[in-house]
Amino acid sequence: MAAVDYGLYNLAQLQAAGYCVDTLNDAEKAKIFYLTHHLGLADAKRFIRKTITEENAHKLLVAQIGAKKAATKASKNSNSYVKGHRTWLCKYIDDHINLGTFYCPKIEFTEKQESGGLEIVIKKIKGGSK
């Protein structure tokens, strides 16, 4: 329950900051829930706005996958920890936050929902104006 409350709080804070959270379906909200859980609300906002610094991206990526793998990710992304971190985190969320895994075999009381990749969800939440 605490995780859901925390996620709902983060969505409400994003909505209050001008992001179009109410346009997302539950599958898309799940990706934003996880993004804010993983980075914290402040860094999630920076991630959405693409304003995470190279230094912060380096710190975040090293903390998640270790220094050697982080350096490899950066080198494969124009020697940029920002790009390496973004690529890694989007792929991680897209690969692991999949509501289809949790649906009951026989759906009776809900409608199955799909979500595009995290970058698509971010474009949707930004509403094209941020």
C-alpha positions as a Markdown table, in Angstrom:
| # | Residue | x | y | z |
|---|---|---|---|---|
| 1 | Met | 0.0 | 0.0 | 0.0 |
| 2 | Ala | 2.8 | 2.4 | 0.8 |
| 3 | Ala | 4.4 | 1.9 | -2.7 |
| 4 | Val | 1.0 | 2.7 | -4.3 |
| 5 | Asp | 0.5 | 5.8 | -2.1 |
| 6 | Tyr | 4.0 | 6.9 | -3.0 |
| 7 | Gly | 3.4 | 6.4 | -6.7 |
| 8 | Leu | 0.1 | 8.3 | -6.6 |
| 9 | Tyr | 1.7 | 11.1 | -4.7 |
| 10 | Asn | 4.4 | 11.4 | -7.4 |
| 11 | Leu | 1.8 | 11.3 | -10.2 |
| 12 | Ala | -0.1 | 14.1 | -8.4 |
| 13 | Gln | 3.1 | 16.1 | -8.0 |
| 14 | Leu | 3.9 | 15.7 | -11.7 |
| 15 | Gln | 0.3 | 16.8 | -12.6 |
| 16 | Ala | 0.7 | 19.8 | -10.3 |
| 17 | Ala | 3.9 | 20.7 | -12.1 |
| 18 | Gly | 2.0 | 20.8 | -15.4 |
| 19 | Tyr | 2.5 | 17.4 | -16.8 |
| 20 | Cys | -0.5 | 15.7 | -18.4 |
| 21 | Val | -0.7 | 12.7 | -16.1 |
| 22 | Asp | -4.5 | 12.4 | -16.6 |
| 23 | Thr | -4.0 | 11.5 | -20.3 |
| 24 | Leu | -2.1 | 8.3 | -19.4 |
| 25 | Asn | -3.7 | 4.9 | -19.1 |
| 26 | Asp | -2.8 | 2.7 | -16.2 |
| 27 | Ala | -0.1 | 0.8 | -18.1 |
| 28 | Glu | 1.5 | 4.1 | -19.0 |
| 29 | Lys | 1.2 | 5.4 | -15.4 |
| 30 | Ala | 2.9 | 2.2 | -14.2 |
| 31 | Lys | 6.0 | 3.2 | -16.2 |
| 32 | Ile | 6.0 | 6.7 | -14.7 |
| 33 | Phe | 5.3 | 5.2 | -11.2 |
| 34 | Tyr | 8.5 | 3.2 | -11.7 |
| 35 | Leu | 10.5 | 6.1 | -13.1 |
| 36 | Thr | 9.7 | 8.3 | -10.1 |
| 37 | His | 10.4 | 5.3 | -7.7 |
| 38 | His | 13.7 | 4.6 | -9.4 |
| 39 | Leu | 15.0 | 8.2 | -9.6 |
| 40 | Gly | 13.0 | 10.0 | -7.0 |
| 41 | Leu | 10.6 | 12.8 | -8.0 |
| 42 | Ala | 13.2 | 15.5 | -8.6 |
| 43 | Asp | 15.5 | 13.4 | -10.8 |
| 44 | Ala | 12.4 | 12.0 | -12.6 |
| 45 | Lys | 11.4 | 15.6 | -13.5 |
| 46 | Arg | 14.9 | 16.2 | -14.8 |
| 47 | Phe | 14.8 | 12.9 | -16.7 |
| 48 | Ile | 11.5 | 13.9 | -18.3 |
| 49 | Arg | 12.8 | 17.4 | -19.2 |
| 50 | Lys | 16.1 | 15.9 | -20.4 |
| 51 | Thr | 18.1 | 18.2 | -18.0 |
| 52 | Ile | 20.0 | 15.6 | -16.0 |
| 53 | Thr | 23.7 | 16.7 | -16.0 |
| 54 | Glu | 26.6 | 14.5 | -17.2 |
| 55 | Glu | 27.9 | 14.3 | -13.6 |
| 56 | Asn | 24.6 | 13.2 | -12.2 |
| 57 | Ala | 24.0 | 10.7 | -15.0 |
| 58 | His | 27.4 | 9.3 | -14.3 |
| 59 | Lys | 26.6 | 8.9 | -10.6 |
| 60 | Leu | 23.2 | 7.4 | -11.3 |
| 61 | Leu | 24.4 | 4.9 | -13.9 |
| 62 | Val | 27.4 | 3.8 | -11.9 |
| 63 | Ala | 25.1 | 3.2 | -8.9 |
| 64 | Gln | 22.8 | 1.0 | -11.0 |
| 65 | Ile | 25.2 | -1.1 | -13.1 |
| 66 | Gly | 28.7 | -0.5 | -11.8 |
| 67 | Ala | 31.6 | 1.7 | -13.1 |
| 68 | Lys | 32.8 | -0.6 | -15.9 |
| 69 | Lys | 29.4 | -1.3 | -17.4 |
| 70 | Ala | 28.5 | 2.4 | -17.1 |
| 71 | Ala | 31.7 | 3.4 | -19.0 |
| 72 | Thr | 30.8 | 1.0 | -21.7 |
| 73 | Lys | 27.2 | 2.3 | -21.9 |
| 74 | Ala | 28.6 | 5.9 | -22.2 |
| 75 | Ser | 31.1 | 4.9 | -24.9 |
| 76 | Lys | 28.4 | 3.3 | -26.9 |
| 77 | Asn | 26.3 | 6.5 | -26.7 |
| 78 | Ser | 28.7 | 9.2 | -28.0 |
| 79 | Asn | 30.8 | 9.1 | -24.8 |
| 80 | Ser | 27.8 | 10.5 | -22.9 |
| 81 | Tyr | 26.7 | 9.3 | -19.5 |
| 82 | Val | 23.5 | 11.3 | -20.1 |
| 83 | Lys | 22.7 | 9.3 | -23.2 |
| 84 | Gly | 24.0 | 6.0 | -21.8 |
| 85 | His | 21.9 | 6.4 | -18.6 |
| 86 | Arg | 18.8 | 7.4 | -20.6 |
| 87 | Thr | 19.2 | 4.5 | -23.0 |
| 88 | Trp | 19.8 | 2.0 | -20.2 |
| 89 | Leu | 16.9 | 3.2 | -18.0 |
| 90 | Cys | 14.4 | 3.4 | -20.8 |
| 91 | Lys | 15.3 | -0.2 | -21.9 |
| 92 | Tyr | 15.1 | -1.4 | -18.3 |
| 93 | Ile | 11.7 | 0.1 | -17.7 |
| 94 | Asp | 10.3 | -1.0 | -21.0 |
| 95 | Asp | 11.6 | -4.6 | -20.4 |
| 96 | His | 10.5 | -4.9 | -16.8 |
| 97 | Ile | 7.3 | -2.8 | -16.4 |
| 98 | Asn | 4.9 | -4.7 | -18.5 |
| 99 | Leu | 1.4 | -5.0 | -17.1 |
| 100 | Gly | 0.6 | -7.8 | -19.5 |
| 101 | Thr | 2.6 | -10.1 | -17.2 |
| 102 | Phe | 0.2 | -9.4 | -14.3 |
| 103 | Tyr | -3.2 | -9.8 | -16.0 |
| 104 | Cys | -5.3 | -12.8 | -15.0 |
| 105 | Pro | -5.7 | -15.4 | -17.7 |
| 106 | Lys | -9.4 | -14.6 | -17.9 |
| 107 | Ile | -10.1 | -10.9 | -17.8 |
| 108 | Glu | -13.6 | -10.2 | -16.4 |
| 109 | Phe | -13.4 | -7.0 | -14.5 |
| 110 | Thr | -10.8 | -4.9 | -16.2 |
| 111 | Glu | -9.7 | -3.9 | -19.7 |
| 112 | Lys | -6.3 | -5.0 | -20.9 |
| 113 | Gln | -4.1 | -1.9 | -21.5 |
| 114 | Glu | -1.0 | -1.4 | -23.5 |
| 115 | Ser | 1.8 | 1.1 | -23.1 |
| 116 | Gly | 4.3 | 2.3 | -25.6 |
| 117 | Gly | 8.0 | 2.6 | -24.7 |
| 118 | Leu | 9.0 | 5.0 | -21.9 |
| 119 | Glu | 10.0 | 7.7 | -24.4 |
| 120 | Ile | 6.6 | 7.6 | -26.0 |
| 121 | Val | 4.9 | 7.9 | -22.5 |
| 122 | Ile | 7.2 | 10.8 | -21.7 |
| 123 | Lys | 6.1 | 12.6 | -24.9 |
| 124 | Lys | 2.5 | 12.0 | -24.0 |
| 125 | Ile | 2.9 | 13.3 | -20.4 |
| 126 | Lys | 4.7 | 16.4 | -21.7 |
| 127 | Gly | 1.7 | 17.1 | -23.9 |
| 128 | Gly | 4.1 | 18.6 | -26.5 |
| 129 | Ser | 4.5 | 21.8 | -24.4 |
| 130 | Lys | 7.3 | 21.2 | -22.0 |
